[in-house]
Amino acid sequence: MSAIPFRGASRLVGALCCIACILHATAGNAAPAEPKRTIYVGATLVDGTGAPARRDVAIVVRGERIEAVVPTAEQPADAEVIDMRGRHVVPGLVNSHVHLATPPEPRRAAAMLRRSLYGGVTAVRSMADDTRAVADLARAARVGELAAPDIVFPALFAGPDFFHDPRVVAAAQGETAGEVPWLRAVTADTDLREAVTLARGAGAAAIKVYAGLDAVTIGAIAREAHQQGLKVWAHAAVFPASPLEVAGAGVDTMSHVCMIAYQGQAMPPAY
């Protein structure tokens, strides 16, 4: 998983009582001058660092931020107290691979995001969609109009032949797939600096390299994306580039571990 700074990923989420989800769902509302303090007491905390579970802790929250974790016996006074005895609290989860808008279906996406949030997921990667729709969902989640995890998304770069695929055609409705900032056909003549800049302007947090690209081109995309502060996400194989070539090109993450098997195949698919 790439080291993307998710606001929600550091929040704590109860297995039976989702503290972070409640906080996240209301984070976009106008904050009062003095944010309310709430203390969740008696929980067993698994903090994700590898340290032993901490029993009978008090989690002190002000507004949407966790201020402190202390033994229940040392909890501050003058705060609303919520009993968490018998429950476990763990870090908020990240779903690293979802599709929210291929094609855009806002009601379905909103329902899926709400379900994810209240299931303990506080951040998602939408892995190549119609970013016009995804950007609207991300904005709504950030300002509190939509109960949803934090959303980050890429622009998709691939070879020209890929853009006949019906999925990318659907994700470019009203425009031409391969010729828009979020769905870019890459050739030897592509101005990668401009392409990455336009992807950033579309709100992308990363470039997803998908298909029909060789290792040299993937490496060039990765260097330009990193120069502009974007991550590079890839499938484990980006034909004709093999899994080892994709890894060596400098991408930040590789998805679909089953595709590593193509490393041993003499004639992999064209894309």
Steps between C-alpha positions, in 0.01 A plus 500: 500500500630840410592754763216741422408740784144402580335718764282212615765231517632608839161504665389217726203289420320267745419152375152537644481877541669697218641805674692626198204443270275720713767770511570479129134517399461833680846646429380735230249685720597845621715452810379677817731744674558242774477148354323250718715256696395135516674214678459138396586294807584139577596380151784269407720686251697330220694794357651336190860562602566141605491591867293280735132585531431765763211410725258730678601823328324834468507656152466876534348671196440870439303588191629264230846448652633246748680697771633221719478135595537447876407232754132519584588584860671818377223628272439876508188643659237726340436296187231275360591139581414204278546152645709275272561212741513163327583659165819525297623807315732478197638750245267607222520271196604594145335334201776529244301399190145609421321630191248775565408630156540256210250611389385767747209382716487758781235332716675164486837659575359697794344186647824305461702778662261532793508125557880503486529787747274343759681170450824661617655617171620860529684534166467352151693504173267526201715325243417671167150622428326805361686742725245774437255295706758374750629851567147606588466207740838583656398863550166400654676261737757762602245770581257270679222486240552126460569232760807348337867417551767733365532439125813521285512413132742480204506592135541193279784485246512219245593420142262627227353158419357468850258788459257294296419312820132561590589583860712800409251607237238505777733699727546768233133562421465814290872503416746273318671233709876542475477873433393629842717571806366206702524246214819568304629303203881502518728468199863584432385851402302572818615802700509326837558822693182646356305175542593467867431870562152464352441188711588700810260770388225238480559423867700180459722394787682247280550364152373148443695324225274232364574334166684520171811667643859379493744527789680805359175695469383397847831618641463836326146540634616411851782755494275780380221414743740493792652828388153653523418341835269222378521130579502231232269202535513200267370154440755232580543461123449779245536311175730491318696592817550199727452509879874537560520781246206680662665474841831621359336801333451670836127468562378545857244218517409191297150350510366149429768265628367221277650683201850425626454157342542666160870540582546136405293513182694507175237692302289725726185672367538816291324701773 
